[in-house]
Amino acid sequence: MAHSVCDVQTVPILGKPSIRLGYHLAPYIAHTVLTELHSSTYVLITDSNVSPRHAPALKAAFENQLPKSARLLTYILPPGEQSKCREMKALLEDWLLDHRCTRDTVVLALGGGVIGDLIGFVSATFMRGIRFCQIPTTLLAMVDSSVGGKTAIDTPLGKNLVGAFWQPSFIFIDASYLETLPEREFVNGMAEMIKTAAIWDESQFEKLESNVDSIRSAVLSPPPRDPINPFPGRDLASRSQAQKLLLEVIADSVGVKSEVVTKDEKETGLRNLVNFGHTIGHAIEAVLTPAILHGECVSIGMILEAEVARARGCLSSSAIARLSKCLKAHGLPVSLTDPRILSSPNAPNLNLDRLLDLMSVDKKNEGKVKKIVLLSRIGKTLEERATGVEDSLIRRVLAPAVRVHPGPPPANIKEITIRTPGSKSISNRALILAALGHGTCRLKNLLHSDDTQVMINALEEMKGASFSWEDNGATLVVSGGAGKLSVSCRIR
């Protein structure tokens, strides 16, 4: 029996043991579907990239076990996000009708997020709803889009704006599929795993940040296949430590998503949390797609939304640094100035007003109020839902630069004396504050060093302040320029 040759882990969702994880699962998938989802017609739908890699083994497994009363049909779509559209949905529905598919049909969605989202939506509406199974082939789809029953197609105004909640009968996560992914696609999925740990479980985050090389080796350097062990990892005895770790962190991430979905299936509040990084990330993606991948945009979105949380006073700088370090360790971009972003063909269109406009159609928003998931620390969010954030704060975080204007001087205070301690860092800060002010500051006890002299020279060159000495060099007199700086165009 298929059960005896495949060691499979089960993760429950919505009270059912619907999620199955393992390696080289084709025989197990066929056995489970044919045993538990009786039908006259099974339809395998995939795309032309996935089909030659994974469809033959799955088709062979089904044909070996298919009862005489049933048939297996196959449909192959063009690959890519462009297939996730109204036209392709209608084309698929007409094909199913032409082949006399009825309400007992079971559809198998074999592919990444595009296939899963599109086929899920077709299944939700064909004959008012038919059964389907998710068989994700990318890490991104395994840990995110295949779990939770959200199905959708794209529109000219944005991604996933037309769709339905429709739960798959099963989600089969075959980690051996990841071995055929390009490295960039695997890294793309790691963004969602890091996101899930960041909002929910610090111990899972620690596992991801401390096992980068082992996780990568399970996919990029998998155990070799040979006549003695043709399917390494299918059973526990043949599973390497790296394979066990990879399946463990995938199960961790899927487990969190499943728990959230079980508590909030229709995304009324708690489920918003899995959209950490997506409010800003989706806006970035809308401009940069297809050159920049979803996970890469979400990675940058996470850092920028963490900066929003810091600006609100609810997240520490050290937490942002930790998040950034983990993302970078896994090969993800964390800034809009990343060379991968700047070299994108659409990078010139990535301006502040455009991003804010795209964020205004985010599904989490309430009216004109933009909603963002805010962290309070690694593994915990500020609220158990997205938080309303004013545009002015988002604009300040996204802006490439901020100008500091001097405030009005305090009333009835003509002179303040501050003695700086003998510290280079504090001395340099005092120099900057004096330069930002309007009027004259006298600094005593300034620590003389190469660093402070460089700061003085830089402020003078930018016309930020002028400097002179009094009291035989004991007092530095700073005439502040009120923050009006100018940069020389000279190149040295």
N, C-alpha and C positions, 0 to 999 in steps of 0.2 A: 504493500500500500504506500501511497505517496507520503503519508504521515510518518512512516518508519524510516524514510531516507532523508527527510528534511527536518532539521531542528528549527522550530519556528517560535518566535516570541510574540505574544499577544498584548495589545494595548486596548483597553476598553474606551468607548466613546458613546455618550448618550445611552449608557446602560447596556451596550451590546459589545461583544468581543470582535469588533469589525476590522481592526487594524492588525495586520500580520506582517512580521518582519523576519528576514533571514537572508540567505545567500542561495542563488541558483534555484529559484522557486518555481520554474515553469511547470514541472509535474504536480507540485503541490497546488498551484493556482488552478490548473485544469481540474484536478480531483475535487477541490473545494467548491468551485463554481458549479460543476456538473452534479455534484452531490446535494448541494444546498440551494441552488437556484435553478430549479427545473424549468426547461423552456423548450419550445420547438425551434427557436432561432437564437443563435449567439452571433454577435457582430463584433469583430475586432477592428477598431479604427485607430490608425496611427498616421505618421507622416513619412515622407520619403527619405528623411534622414535616419529615423529610428528603425524603419521597417527592415532594412537589410541586416541590421545588427541584432535585433531582438525578436522580431516577428516569427522567423522560421522555427525557433525552439518552442515558442508558445503555441504556434499552430500545430506543430508535430505532437506536442503533449495533448492538445485537445483532440486531434484526430485519432490518437491512440485510445482515447477513453470515451469518445463521443458515441452516445447511443444511436441506433439506426433511425430512431424517430426524430432526431434533431439534425440541424445543419449549422455549419459555421461559415459565415460570410466575412469578407475582408474589404475594407475601404482605406485607401491611402490618400492623404491630403498633402498639399504643398506645405513645406515647413515655414515657420516664422509667424510673427505677430500679425502679419497681414491676413492670415487665415482666420483670425479670431474676429469675425465680422458678421453682419446681418446676412450678406450675400452667401457666405459659406454655410451658415446655419440653414438657410432655405434650401441650398443645394443638397445638403445632407438629408434633410427631411424628405425632399422629393425622391432621393435615391432609396431611402428606407421604404417609402410608399410603393415605389416601382418594384421593389423586391418582396412585396407583400408581407412586410414585417407587421406584426400585430402587438397588442398590449402585453403579451407575455415575453416579448423580446428582451434579451439581456445584452447590454452593450459593454464592451471592454475598451476602456480608454487607455491606450498604451502610448505614453509620451511624456513630455514636459508640461509646464503650466498651461500653455496654449491649448494643447489637446485636452487636458483635463477640464479646463474652464469651458471650452466650446462644447465638448461632448456631454459634459454635465448639464449644460443649459438645454441642449437638444433633448436629452433624456427627461428633463423636467417638463418639457412642453409637448413632446411627441405622444400622441394618444392620451393627452392629459397626464403623462407621467409614466415612464417605464424604468425598470431596474437597470443600474449600471455599476461597474466596478472601476475604481481608479487603480492603474498600474503605472505609477510615476517612474520615469527614467532619469530624472535629474534630481540633484540634492535639493534644489529650491522647491521643486514640486513635492518631494517626499516629506519635507518638514513643514511646508506651508500650504501651498495652494490645494493639494489633494485632500487635506484634512479640514473638515468643518462644514462641507456642503455648500460653500459659496461658489456659484457658477455664474458666468457672465461672458459678454462680448464687449468689444470696444466700440466707441463712437468717435466722430471727428472732434468732439469736445473733451474726450478723455477716456482713460482705461476703465473697464469694468462698470460702466454706468448703466447698462441694461442687463439684467440677469435674474436669478432666482436662488433661493435656498433649497437645495435638493441633495439629500444625504446619499452617498454611495452605499451599496449593500456591503461591499468590502473595499479595503484599501490594502493592496499588496505591495510592500516595500522590499524590493529585491536589491540589496546593497551591491551585488555584483555588477549591476548595470552602471554603477558609478565608474567602474574601471575603464569604460569606453569614452568617458567624458574628457574633453579638453580641460587642461588645468584651470583655465580661466572660468569655465562653467562650474567646476567644482567649488572654486573660491567664491563664486557668485552665490551659491547656496549657503556657504558658511556665514554670510551676513545675517540671514534669517535665524540661524541657530544662535549666534551671538546675541541678536536682538531678544530672542525668547528668554535666554538666560538672564540678560540684563534687566528685564522687567519683572522676573519671577523668582529666580533661585540663584543666590550668590555661589552656592557650592557647584552648580552646573557651570557657572561662568568661570570659576577657578579651574575646573576640569578642561575647559576649552582654552584658557590662556596658558596652562602649564603643559599641555600635550600637543602642541602644534605639529611637531615633526612626526609623532606617532600617528596622528589622525591623517595627515597627508600621505604617509607611507602606505597606509591601507589601500589607498586609491591609486596613487602614482607609482607604487612599487608593490603590486599585489603578489601573493604566492603564485609560483608557476603552475601551470596545468601539465599533467603528465598521465600516462596510462594508468598508473596506480591511483592517482588522485586527480581525476579529470574535472572535478567540481569543488575546488578548495573552499571550505567554509560552509558547504551545504549541511554538514553535520558538525557537532561540537568538536569531535576528535580531529577533524581536519582544519579547524578554524584557528588562524594565527592570533597572537595577542593583539596585533594592530587591528585585525578584522573585528575582534571582540570589542575593542575600545570604540571603533567606528560605529558599530551597531548599538553600543551602549549610549553614545552621545546622541545618535539619531533618535533612539527610543526615549531618551530624556526630553528632547525637544518636542517630539510628537506627543509625549505624555502631558507636557504643559499645555500645548495647544488643545489637546483633547479635553483636559480638565476645564479650560476656559470655555470651550464650545459647549460642554455639558451644562455648565452653569448659565450660559448666555448664548443660546444657539442663534438667535436672530439679531445679535449685535445691538442690544439696547443700552449697553453701558460697559460691562466688564470686558467684553470681547474687543472693545476699542483698544485695549492695552496692546494687543498683538500688532497694532499699527504704529508702534513706536518707530520713529524715523521715517514714516511713510507720508506724513503731511507735507513736509518739505521735500522728502525723497521723490514722491510721485511728481511734484512740480518740476524738479530737476530732470527726472526721467522723461517727462513730456517734451522737454526741449531737446534733450541730448539723444534720445532713442533714434536709431538702433545702435549707434556707435558705442554707447555706454549702457551696460547691463543693469537690470533691475536691482540686484543685490549691491552693485557698486553705488548706485544712486541712494539706496537706503542706508548704506554705510555712512555716506556723507550726511544724509538726513539725520541719522542718529546723533552725530557729533553736533550738528547745528541745533537740533532740538534739545540736546543736553546743555548747550550754551544758553538757550532760552531759559531752561530751568535754573541755571546758575544766575542769570540776570534777574530772575524772580526771587533769588535768595534761598532756593530749596535744594541746591546740589553743589557739592564742593568741587573745587578745581582738581583735586586729586582723583575724584571719581571720573571726571572727564578724561584726565590723563591716562587712567587705567583702561577705560573703554577704548580710547584712541590707540593705545599700545597693543591691545588685543586684536583690534581690527587690522592694524598695520602688520602684525605678526602673521596673520593669515593671508596677507597680500591684497588687502582692500584699501581703496582710497579713503581719506578722511577729510579732504579739503577741496574746495572748488579751485584751488590753485595747483592741485595735483597735475603733473604733466599729462596724464591720460585724459584729464578733463580739458585742459587748455588746448590739446591737440585735436579734440573732437571737432568735426566740421561745423557743428551748430553752436560751439562755445561762444561766438560773438553775440548770439541771441539770448545768452543767459544773464539777463539784467534783472535788477531788483523788482521793478514794476511788473515785469512779465511773470516772475515767480509768484508774487503776491496775487496776481490775477488768476493764475492757475490754482493756487491754494484756495481760492474763494469757492471753487466747485467741489471741494473735498466732501465726501459723504458724511463725515463726522461733524461737520459744521452745524451750528444752530443759527439760522438766518445769516446775518453778516459776521457773526462771531466765529473766528477760526479756532478750531479745537486741536490741541496738541497733547500727546502723551508725555508727561513730565516725570523724570526720575527724581527720587529723593536720595537714593543711593544705589549702588550696584545691587540688583536683585529686588528692588522695591520701587514702586511708583508713588507719586505724591497723592493721587486719588485712584480709586478703582474704576476709573474712566478717563477719557481725554478731558483736558482742562481748557477753558476758554482763555485765549491770550490776545491782548490788544495788538493791532497792527503796528503801532509805533514801536513796541518792543521787538516784534519780529523783524521790522525794518532795521532796527539798530543792530541786531545780531547778524543779519544777512549783508549789511552794508560793508563794502570793502574797506572803508575807513570811517573814522568818527572825528569830528572837530570838537574840541573842548573850548567853550567860551568862558571867560572869567565872570564870576558872579559879582553883584554889587557889593561894595565894601560894607562891613558891619557898621551900623549907626553908632556914633559917639565913641568910636575907638580909633584913635589917631596913630597909635604905635604899639606894636607887639614885639617883644624880644623872645627869640627862641634860640637856645644853645644846642647845637647838634652834637651828639656823642661821637667819639672817634671811630666812625664806621664808614667804609667806602660806600656801601649800598645806601645807607641813610644819607650820606653826604650827596651822593648823586641824585637821590630823590629830592632833597632840599634844593639842589640846583634847578631841577626841572620845575618844581613848584614856584620858585622865585621867578623863573623865566616866563611861566604862564601868567603870573600876576601882572598888574598894571601899576607901575610906580617903582619905588626903590626898596630893596631888601638888603640888610646887612647880615652876613653869615659869619659867626665866630665859631672857633673850634672845628673848622672844616678839616677833614683828613686829607692832607696833600698826598696824592699818589698818581701813577700813570693813568689810572682809570678816571679819576676826577678831572685830570687835565684834558683827557680825550673828550669828556662830557662838555667841559667849558669850551673847547675848540669847536665842537660840533654845534653847540647852541649859538656861538658867535657866527659860524659860517652860514647857518640857516637864518641869521638875523633875528633870532629868538630873544636875544638879550645882549647887553654890553656889560663888561666886567672891569672893575678897577679895585685897587687895594688901599686900605687905610691902616693906621696904627702899626706902621712898619711891617705890613704883611700879615697882621693878626686878624684883620677883618676883610672879608670879600664883599664888595659893594656890587649888587646886581640890579641893573635897570631893566625891568621886565618888559617884554614886548606884547603882553596881553594875549599870548598864544598865536600871534600872527607869524607863521614861519614861511620861509621861501627856500626852495631847494635849488642849488646850483646845477646847471646842466653839464658842467665839466665832468669828463670821465678821466679818472686817474688810474 
